[in-house]
Amino acid sequence: MIKAPKHISSIQPYQPGKPIEELERELGITDSVKLASNENPVGPSPRAVKELQKNLADLNRYPDGSCYYLRSALAKKLRVKQGSLIFGNGSNEIIELAVRTFISSGDQAIMAHPSFVVYSTIVQAAKGKSVVVPLKDMKHDLKTMASKITKKTKMIFIANPNNPTGTINTKKEMDAFMKKVPDGVLVVVDEAYYEYVESRDYPDSMNYLKKGRDILILRTFSKIYGLAALRIGYGISTAGIVEEMNKIRQPFNVNTLSQKAALAALKDDKHLKKANSVNHKGKKYLYKELDKLNIKYIPTEANFIFMLLGNESAPKLYKSLLKQGVIIRPMGPAAARVTIGLPAENKRFIEALKKTK
Ligand SMILES: Cc1ncc(COP(=O)(O)O)c(C=O)c1O
C-alpha cells in the first residue's frame, strides 16, 4: 500500500463527533442539547434561509468564483478595498491557504496552547514546525510569543477571543506585541468570535492593517451569523497577501448558496442583535448557576465558557451529561467547554450538572 510521508502519517486526525441522530438513537432519547461546537443556538438568519430557498433551482451552475456581491457588500461595511478580502470554505480554509502560501519546509509558526487545534495540524501538513507557547493567565502570552520569533518564523497565530478559553488579548497587549513583530512575519488574528466581544479593551485589528502591517484577520459566518453548515468565512489582509493566497485557491471554493445566504445574513442586523442578546443573557445565567455550584470558570468574551474542573473529572462529567442528553466538549482531564445555548438549553445543562455533582 502506498505510504504517506512521515509529516502526514504522524498527524493526529481530527475526531469528528457522531451525528446527533445516531447519538440520540444510542441513548434512547430524542431531545438532546448540543452545546459542544460553539454554534449559534438561535439558528440562521431568516433572511438567509429565504435566500437559500430562492436559489435552489440554480444548482446546476458553478458559483461565482469571485464572490462578487458578497465582496462588494463586505468591503463597504468594513471600509476596505475589495482586493483586501478573500473568502473560503469556512475560515478554516483561509488558515489552510495562508499556511500553504507562506510556509514551506522547516519554516516556523508560533501559536498558543490551548488554542484552536487546527493551526498546528495545517502547519505540520506543510512541513512547517509549530512553536507552541502555553497560555499565561488563560490568555495568549504575547511577550513570550514575541520572544520566540527567529529568522525561521513565518507566521504567528493569535485567536482573539481564544478558543477554548474565551479570553481576549487587550489593545495594549496587542500594540506592544505588534511593535516586536518584524516585517515579513504574518500575524494571523483569528476573530471567529469577534461579534460576541463585549470588552472595551478589545483591539481593532484593522488598525494594524491600515498601517500596512503583515496581518491576516479571520472572520466567519459560522458563529454569530449561524451559518456553520454552509462553510463560509473570510480573511482581511493587504492586497499583496491576498493576491498570493489567491494563486492556490480553488476557483470555486465557496458555493453559490453560501454566498447568497452570507450576503443576506450580513444585512440582518436584527438577527445579529438577537443572537448577541441571547448570548449575553445566557452568559449571565450560567455564571450565576456555576457560582452556586462552586464550579470555577473563565469569564468569556465569546459564546462558550471554559470550566475548570477537578483533576480527572472532565471525562466523567462529559459522560454523565451525555447520558442525560447534554453534549459538551471535554478539554483534557480537568476542564470542559460549554457553548452558551438558548435559555431552556442552558437550564437543561445546569439541571444535568446538578445531578452529576
Ligand atoms: C478560533 C476559531 N477559528 C476558526 C474556526 C473555524 O470556523 P469556520 O471554519 O467554521 O469558519 C473556529 C471554529 O470553531 C474557531 O473556534
The ligand as an SDF file (V2000), in Angstrom:
LIG
                    3D

 16 16  0  0  0  0  0  0  0  0999 V2000
  -10.9510   30.1390   16.8870 C   0  0  0  0  0  0  0  0  0  0  0  0
  -11.6210   29.5170   15.7090 C   0  0  0  0  0  0  0  0  0  0  0  0
  -11.1920   29.8040   14.4820 N   0  0  0  0  0  0  0  0  0  0  0  0
  -11.7530   29.2950   13.3920 C   0  0  0  0  0  0  0  0  0  0  0  0
  -12.8120   28.4150   13.4870 C   0  0  0  0  0  0  0  0  0  0  0  0
  -13.3450   27.8110   12.2300 C   0  0  0  0  0  0  0  0  0  0  0  0
  -14.5220   28.3070   11.8460 O   0  0  0  0  0  0  0  0  0  0  0  0
  -15.1250   28.0800   10.3930 P   0  0  0  0  0  0  0  0  0  0  0  0
  -14.1620   27.2550    9.6000 O   0  0  0  0  0  0  0  0  0  0  0  0
  -16.4060   27.3910   10.6170 O   0  0  0  0  0  0  0  0  0  0  0  0
  -15.2620   29.4390    9.8330 O   0  0  0  0  0  0  0  0  0  0  0  0
  -13.3190   28.0730   14.7280 C   0  0  0  0  0  0  0  0  0  0  0  0
  -14.4280   27.1180   14.8430 C   0  0  0  0  0  0  0  0  0  0  0  0
  -14.7660   26.5930   15.8430 O   0  0  0  0  0  0  0  0  0  0  0  0
  -12.7020   28.6300   15.8830 C   0  0  0  0  0  0  0  0  0  0  0  0
  -13.1130   28.3280   17.1100 O   0  0  0  0  0  0  0  0  0  0  0  0
  1  2  1  0
  2  3  1  0
  2 15  2  0
  3  4  2  0
  4  5  1  0
  5  6  1  0
  5 12  2  0
  6  7  1  0
  7  8  1  0
  8  9  2  0
  8 10  1  0
  8 11  1  0
 12 13  1  0
 12 15  1  0
 13 14  2  0
 15 16  1  0
M  END
$$$$
